[in-house]
Amino acid sequence: MKKIRVVIERSKDFYGAYSENVNKINGGGETIEDVKKSVLECIEIIKSFDDRNIPAALKGEYEIIWKFDVGSFLKYYKGIFSQSGIARLTGINEKLLNHYASGLKKPRPAQAKKIEAALHQLGSELLALKL
C-alpha cells in the first residue's frame, strides 16, 4: 500500500498542510480537524482530474501518514497530554516544551525524535495493556 506523508504545520493563527511525497496535495484551516478535512477534499478533487493528471500514489489503495511539527502536536494534544507529562516521558524540560508549544522556539531534529520516540514507547505500552 502506498503511503502519502502529509505534514501539518502551525503558523501564528492558521494550520497548513502539504504532502512531502505527492505533488498537488495541500490544505489549510483554523484547526487540525479543518486541515485534515481540507486535505481529504483536495485529494478527492485531484482524483476527479483526467487520469493522466492524477499522481500515481492516488491510484489504487493508499494510506495517509499525518506528520506534525512539534509545536502543532503539543498544541493539538494539549488537553490529552500535559507538558509536565511529556516532560516526564522525554526528560525534556517542561519550560522548553512550553516554548515549543507556543512557537517561541523550534526543537532541533534530535529533540523532535526524542519526543516522537517517547510517545511511540507510550503507545506500545498502551497497546499491550489489557483491562
C-alpha angles and dihedrals in degrees: 000000000000118000121217111200112209119187118209116201133177128225125186095289107357142057121224132186138195136172116251094203108025122061121229097027114120142126145171145198149145094270137031089250090054091050094050091048090048092051092048090050090049090053091051090051091049091049089056091061124103107289095250090057095053113098112245091240090065094053110092125350122347140164125221116224110199112211121192130198108235095254093052092048093050092048095044096049095038092116092052104036119038119212089240090054092050089046090055092048096047105028088232116137113262092226090055090049089053089054089052092049093049093046094242090122136019119219121241113249090257091055092048090051090049091055091045093049092049092050092048089050090052090048091052091050091049092049090054093054123107120194 
